[in-house]
Amino acid sequence: MILASVMLSRRASLFLLAVAVWNWVIWPTFLRNVWADDRSFDGGPTAFLLVHLVLVVVSLLIGGALGVLGWRGLRAR
């Protein structure tokens, strides 16, 4: 396997960082709203809460990965 080096443009790197910040601002707010919803608990966590929790966790992981890529792209320039 040959590993090639790819250089992101400054514009693409900034875009990735902006998307990462957007994810890290929006999804925690969304989770707080779901947590406060009456459908989230009924003697314990409901499927409604668990599905949305998985959605938030995956979105934050993707946002983190995009942030790392964007940051590395900026630093490589």
Backbone as a chain_set.jsonl record, in Angstrom:
{"seq": "MILASVMLSRRASLFLLAVAVWNWVIWPTFLRNVWADDRSFDGGPTAFLLVHLVLVVVSLLIGGALGVLGWRGLRAR", "coords": {"N": [[0.839, -1.173, 0.0], [0.598, 2.147, -0.887], [1.14, 5.168, 0.633], [-0.04, 8.294, 0.098], [0.645, 11.763, 0.29], [-1.599, 14.328, 0.998], [-2.46, 17.626, 0.395], [-4.49, 19.939, 1.874], [-6.359, 22.746, 0.764], [-6.24, 26.115, 2.014], [-8.743, 27.238, 2.176], [-10.446, 24.961, 2.126], [-9.607, 23.743, 4.488], [-10.375, 25.663, 6.404], [-13.117, 25.558, 6.009], [-13.679, 22.932, 6.879], [-12.998, 23.215, 9.582], [-14.94, 25.098, 10.323], [-17.296, 23.615, 9.987], [-16.858, 21.682, 11.928], [-16.871, 23.235, 14.295], [-19.493, 24.166, 14.148], [-20.905, 21.708, 14.473], [-20.131, 21.102, 17.111], [-21.338, 23.135, 18.495], [-24.093, 23.057, 17.91], [-25.081, 20.351, 18.343], [-24.748, 19.632, 21.188], [-26.598, 21.456, 22.273], [-28.945, 20.551, 21.087], [-29.083, 18.022, 22.312], [-29.5, 18.779, 25.004], [-32.068, 19.854, 24.749], [-33.523, 17.573, 23.944], [-33.127, 15.986, 26.197], [-34.606, 17.379, 28.097], [-37.142, 16.952, 27.204], [-40.391, 15.522, 27.609], [-40.731, 12.965, 26.633], [-38.359, 11.63, 26.955], [-37.796, 10.267, 29.331], [-39.244, 7.633, 31.167], [-39.629, 6.33, 33.785], [-37.101, 5.595, 33.44], [-34.48, 5.795, 30.917], [-35.796, 6.302, 27.652], [-36.457, 4.813, 24.381], [-36.595, 6.91, 22.613], [-34.846, 8.84, 23.748], [-32.432, 7.374, 23.735], [-31.946, 6.829, 21.004], [-31.617, 9.424, 20.01], [-29.439, 10.184, 21.531], [-27.417, 8.5, 20.53], [-27.315, 9.543, 17.93], [-26.352, 12.144, 18.475], [-23.831, 11.583, 19.647], [-22.465, 10.278, 17.528], [-22.479, 12.359, 15.642], [-20.92, 14.278, 16.988], [-18.484, 12.929, 17.085], [-17.878, 12.789, 14.347], [-17.731, 15.537, 13.858], [-15.508, 16.133, 15.456], [-13.499, 14.671, 14.126], [-13.484, 15.992, 11.65], [-12.65, 18.487, 12.527], [-10.03, 17.914, 13.381], [-8.868, 17.168, 10.915], [-9.17, 19.594, 9.506], [-7.625, 21.322, 11.108], [-5.09, 20.123, 10.908], [-4.712, 20.481, 8.194], [-4.503, 23.277, 8.043], [-2.217, 23.7, 9.574], [-0.306, 22.408, 8.045], [0.171, 24.07, 5.976]], "CA": [[0.0, 0.0, 0.0], [1.356, 3.388, -0.983], [0.473, 6.285, 1.302], [0.256, 9.56, -0.553], [0.377, 12.949, 1.095], [-2.576, 15.218, 0.378], [-2.445, 18.953, 1.016], [-5.758, 20.65, 1.771], [-6.235, 24.195, 0.586], [-6.593, 26.893, 3.209], [-10.195, 27.393, 2.136], [-11.041, 23.688, 2.531], [-9.288, 23.55, 5.907], [-11.241, 26.553, 7.181], [-14.47, 25.018, 5.908], [-13.761, 21.777, 7.782], [-13.018, 23.733, 10.955], [-16.242, 25.735, 10.546], [-18.282, 22.545, 10.155], [-16.583, 21.072, 13.231], [-17.38, 24.153, 15.33], [-20.958, 24.123, 14.034], [-21.346, 20.465, 15.11], [-19.902, 21.15, 18.548], [-22.247, 24.125, 19.088], [-25.486, 22.68, 17.693], [-25.509, 19.052, 18.886], [-25.0, 19.65, 22.64], [-27.855, 22.18, 22.502], [-29.995, 19.611, 20.707], [-29.181, 16.999, 23.356], [-30.145, 19.394, 26.174], [-33.496, 19.96, 24.457], [-34.093, 16.218, 23.979], [-33.079, 15.547, 27.596], [-35.687, 18.053, 28.82], [-38.422, 16.534, 26.621], [-41.138, 14.557, 28.429], [-40.635, 11.627, 26.039], [-37.02, 11.071, 27.174], [-37.747, 9.395, 30.506], [-40.492, 7.048, 31.645], [-39.095, 5.359, 34.732], [-35.755, 5.316, 32.927], [-34.328, 6.345, 29.571], [-36.645, 5.681, 26.628], [-35.853, 4.637, 23.061], [-36.498, 8.264, 22.06], [-33.611, 9.433, 24.255], [-31.269, 6.588, 23.323], [-31.715, 7.053, 19.572], [-31.076, 10.764, 19.842], [-28.114, 10.191, 22.142], [-26.515, 7.904, 19.54], [-27.183, 10.532, 16.864], [-25.489, 13.225, 18.957], [-22.467, 11.077, 19.838], [-21.875, 10.075, 16.2], [-22.266, 13.676, 15.037], [-19.783, 14.914, 17.652], [-17.273, 12.235, 16.629], [-17.617, 13.265, 12.984], [-17.272, 16.921, 14.0], [-14.138, 16.1, 15.974], [-12.61, 14.208, 13.052], [-13.362, 17.083, 10.676], [-11.825, 19.517, 13.148], [-8.63, 17.47, 13.325], [-8.428, 17.279, 9.52], [-9.047, 21.011, 9.182], [-6.485, 21.873, 11.843], [-3.864, 19.608, 10.283], [-4.595, 21.141, 6.891], [-3.997, 24.649, 8.261], [-0.834, 23.643, 10.086], [0.589, 21.929, 6.985], [0.452, 25.171, 5.028]], "C": [[0.887, 1.24, 0.0], [0.545, 4.497, -0.329], [0.909, 7.581, 0.646], [-0.098, 10.711, 0.38], [-0.575, 13.865, 0.32], [-2.552, 16.531, 1.138], [-3.806, 19.611, 0.785], [-5.492, 22.127, 1.537], [-6.626, 24.888, 1.889], [-8.113, 27.03, 3.311], [-10.898, 26.113, 2.611], [-10.795, 23.425, 4.015], [-10.174, 24.418, 6.789], [-12.686, 26.082, 7.152], [-14.654, 23.836, 6.859], [-13.798, 22.221, 9.24], [-14.367, 24.38, 11.283], [-17.333, 24.685, 10.759], [-18.096, 21.874, 11.515], [-17.126, 21.944, 14.365], [-18.903, 24.136, 15.332], [-21.503, 22.873, 14.736], [-21.223, 20.549, 16.619], [-20.725, 22.228, 19.249], [-23.685, 23.613, 19.042], [-25.885, 21.408, 18.44], [-25.64, 19.015, 20.408], [-26.298, 20.387, 23.003], [-29.042, 21.277, 22.182], [-30.193, 18.552, 21.797], [-29.831, 17.557, 24.629], [-31.656, 19.495, 25.968], [-34.184, 18.594, 24.484], [-34.164, 15.724, 25.418], [-34.254, 16.133, 28.382], [-37.075, 17.647, 28.314], [-39.077, 15.461, 27.501], [-41.01, 13.125, 27.909], [-39.306, 10.932, 26.338], [-36.955, 10.083, 28.331], [-39.144, 8.921, 30.866], [-40.098, 5.937, 32.611], [-37.674, 4.949, 34.377], [-35.645, 5.9, 31.519], [-35.189, 5.568, 28.556], [-35.863, 5.526, 25.326], [-35.666, 6.0, 22.382], [-35.179, 8.924, 22.472], [-32.391, 8.688, 23.714], [-30.936, 6.783, 21.845], [-31.097, 8.422, 19.348], [-29.692, 10.898, 20.463], [-27.075, 9.602, 21.183], [-26.27, 8.888, 18.393], [-26.223, 11.654, 17.266], [-24.043, 12.755, 19.079], [-21.774, 10.889, 18.487], [-21.571, 11.418, 15.534], [-21.085, 14.407, 15.671], [-18.465, 14.243, 17.266], [-16.891, 12.673, 15.212], [-17.1, 14.7, 13.028], [-15.849, 16.994, 14.51], [-13.143, 15.681, 14.906], [-12.41, 15.296, 12.002], [-12.509, 18.222, 11.235], [-10.349, 19.169, 13.112], [-8.088, 17.603, 11.905], [-8.22, 18.743, 9.121], [-7.842, 21.644, 9.848], [-5.164, 21.417, 11.236], [-3.63, 20.243, 8.927], [-4.055, 22.555, 7.027], [-2.54, 24.635, 8.704], [0.156, 23.224, 9.001], [0.959, 23.038, 6.013], [1.553, 25.975, 5.592]], "O": [[1.815, 1.352, 0.801], [-0.605, 4.734, -0.698], [2.093, 7.92, 0.643], [-1.043, 10.619, 1.164], [-0.37, 14.134, -0.864], [-2.616, 16.552, 2.367], [-4.221, 19.815, -0.356], [-4.521, 22.686, 2.047], [-7.269, 24.292, 2.753], [-8.685, 26.948, 4.398], [-11.837, 26.178, 3.405], [-11.681, 22.936, 4.716], [-10.67, 23.953, 7.815], [-13.399, 26.19, 8.149], [-15.662, 23.747, 7.56], [-14.549, 21.664, 10.041], [-14.877, 24.227, 12.393], [-18.197, 24.854, 11.62], [-19.076, 21.535, 12.178], [-17.767, 21.44, 15.287], [-19.528, 24.097, 16.392], [-22.457, 22.966, 15.509], [-22.123, 20.111, 17.336], [-20.804, 22.235, 20.477], [-24.415, 23.723, 20.027], [-26.921, 21.386, 19.104], [-26.588, 18.401, 20.897], [-27.006, 19.988, 23.927], [-30.025, 21.245, 22.923], [-31.323, 18.227, 22.159], [-30.632, 16.868, 25.262], [-32.432, 19.254, 26.892], [-35.299, 18.471, 24.99], [-35.155, 15.111, 25.815], [-34.829, 15.458, 29.236], [-38.079, 17.974, 28.947], [-38.395, 14.604, 28.063], [-41.168, 12.174, 28.675], [-39.142, 9.758, 26.005], [-36.141, 9.159, 28.311], [-40.1, 9.697, 30.87], [-40.218, 4.753, 32.296], [-37.123, 4.031, 34.984], [-36.618, 6.44, 30.993], [-35.286, 4.342, 28.611], [-34.753, 6.041, 25.188], [-34.69, 6.21, 21.662], [-34.481, 9.499, 21.637], [-31.424, 9.314, 23.283], [-29.765, 6.89, 21.481], [-30.149, 8.557, 18.573], [-28.861, 11.654, 19.961], [-25.98, 10.146, 21.041], [-25.135, 9.043, 17.941], [-25.376, 12.061, 16.471], [-23.127, 13.461, 18.657], [-20.623, 11.294, 18.319], [-20.512, 11.584, 14.929], [-20.33, 15.082, 14.973], [-17.442, 14.915, 17.136], [-15.716, 12.899, 14.921], [-16.148, 15.044, 12.327], [-15.064, 17.823, 14.05], [-12.066, 16.266, 14.792], [-11.296, 15.499, 11.518], [-11.74, 18.846, 10.504], [-9.511, 20.029, 12.844], [-6.976, 18.094, 11.708], [-7.225, 19.088, 8.484], [-7.118, 22.419, 9.223], [-4.237, 22.21, 11.069], [-2.491, 20.515, 8.549], [-3.237, 22.987, 6.214], [-1.735, 25.456, 8.263], [1.317, 23.631, 9.026], [1.962, 22.939, 5.306], [1.974, 26.958, 4.984]]}, "num_chains": 1, "name": "protein.A"}
